[in-house]
Amino acid sequence: MARDNDVDAGTVPDFLHRLSARTPTPAGGAVAALCTAQAAALVAMVARYCEAAEVVERAEQLVASAHELVVEDQRAFGAVAAAWSAPREAGTDDERRAAIDAALLGASEPQAQVVEAAVEVLVLIDQLRPAAKGGLLSDLVAAGEVARAGSAIARMNVESNVRTLPDSESRSRLLRRMGVAKGRV
């Protein structure tokens, strides 16, 4: 998998500057993935204090996965922007629309994976809660809130991306993964 050098380059202020720019990426999808990565990192930290090696290992895997989803989201939404910017030419409307639809469906996959990762983070939090004491409990609360925020953003992105797409098995399968009822979208 090719990595987006911009994701790993620079500082948090650099990322925030790119986020605030008038460009299609990074945007909400990257923020959702970063929320999930931060939540998983907090869980890993608490798990280390609680000496829960298996939770540390899984949380670290989720940090890495969520970080990759930042890259994948930017790549996928870049494809959406490219499809939308394709010139409108006589006789190509159906082809252009099909390319946009395919790109929107593709851009939904990293976001679906963000939701799934956020749910895993919440499961790890539940596993750690009995062992966490004092200030560690507030870190678990923070991790839970940030994971829920990432999940909510990602779920909204999926719903927004597929709202105008024609019914298909791929669209339906994606929505089922998100727990979205057919009438909602």
N, C-alpha and C positions, 0 to 999 in steps of 0.2 A: 504494500500500500504506500503510495506516495504521500509524503507529509507536506503540509502547508507551512512553509518556513515562517510566515507571519505569525502563526499561532504561538510558536515557541520563541520568537524573537521579541526583544524589548521587555518592557516593564508593565506593571498593571496600568500606570497612567498612559503608556503607549497604546495598550489595548482599549482603554476607555476612549482615547482620542479616535481610534479607528471605529469604535462602536458609535460614536457620535457623528461621524462623517456621513455625508449624503451618498452612501454606497449601499448596495444590497446586502453585503456581508462585511463584517459580522453583524448579526441582528439578534432578535429574540431567541432563535434556535441555539445560537452559541451561548447566550446567557443561560438558557435552560440547562444545557449540558454542563456549563461551568458551575451552576448551582449544585447539580448532582455530584460533580467531582469534589466540590468543597464539602458537601455533606458527608461524602464517603471518607474524605480526609479527616474530618472531625471524629468520625466513628473509629477510624484506625488509631487516632491518638488516644481516645478513651479506652479502646481495647488494649492498647499497650499498657496503660495504667492498671487495667483490670487483669492483666496477664492472660488475655484470651487470644492465644496465638492464631487459632483458626479464624477468628473474626478479623484479626489484623490482616491476615493473608487475603481473605475475601474482600475486605474493604479496600485494600491496596489494588486489587484487581479491578474493582469498580472505579477507583480513581483513574486508573490507566484507560479503562474502557470509556469513561465519560470524557476524558481528555481527547481521545480519538474521535468521539462523536462531535466535538467542537469542529475538528478538521472535516469530518464527513458532512456535517451540516453546511459548512461554508462551501464545500465543493458542490453539494447537491443543490443548494440555493443559487449558487453561481450558474448552474445549468438552467434553473428556472429563469433567471434574469436573461440569460442568453436566448432562451426560447422566446421570451416575450419581446426581445429586441430584434428578432428576425424580421426582415422587411416584409411588408404586406404587398404581395404581388398578385396579379390576376391569376386565378386558378389555383392558388396555393393556400387558400383559407383553411381548408380541411386538414391539409398537411401541417400547417402552422399550429392549428388548434390541437391536433393529435400530439405534436411535439411538446406543447405547453402542458397538456394533460399528463403525458408520460413523465415530464420533469417534475410536476407537482406531486405525483404519486411517489416518484423516487425521493423527493425531498422530505416526504413524510416518514420514510423508514428510519433515518437517524433519530428523528423525534420520537417515534414509537419506542426505539431502544432506550432513549432517555427516560421515558415513563417506566419502562421495565426495570432499568437500573435504579431509579428512585425508589421503586417499590422494594427492591432488594435492600437498599439502604435502610428503609423503615423496618424491615424484618430484622436486620442486624441490630438496630437500636433496641428493639423489643428484647432481643437476646441479651444485650448488655445491661439493660435497665436494672435488674436485681443486684448486679455486682457494682454498679456505679454509685459512688458516694459523693456528698458535698458538691463542690464546683463541677465535678464531672457530669452531674445530672443536668446542669444548665448547658453544658456543651452538647449533651444528647438532645436536649430540647431545641437548641440552635440547629443542630444537624437535621432534626425532624422537620423543622419549619422550612429550612432551606431546601430540603429534598422535596417537600410538598410544593413549594414554589416552583422548583424546576419541573416537576411533574405537571403542574397546572399549566405552565407556559407551553410545555411540549404538547400536551393534550390539545390545547387551543390551537397550536400551530397545525397539528394533524387535521383537526376539524376544519380549519380555515382552508388548508390545502385541498382537501377532498370535497368540500362543499359543492363545487360546481362540476365535479367529475361525473361522468355517466356511471351507472351501476355496473360493477364488474366483480368477479370473485376476488381479485386483488384488493379492491377498495373495501369490500365487505370484510375480508379477513383482517385487514388493517384496523378497521373500526371495531371489530370484535376484540382484538388485542387491547384496544384502548377502553373497552367496556362502554362504548358509545351505542346507544339505542338507535335504530334506523330512523325513527321519527325526529331525532334531535338534529340530524345533519341534512 
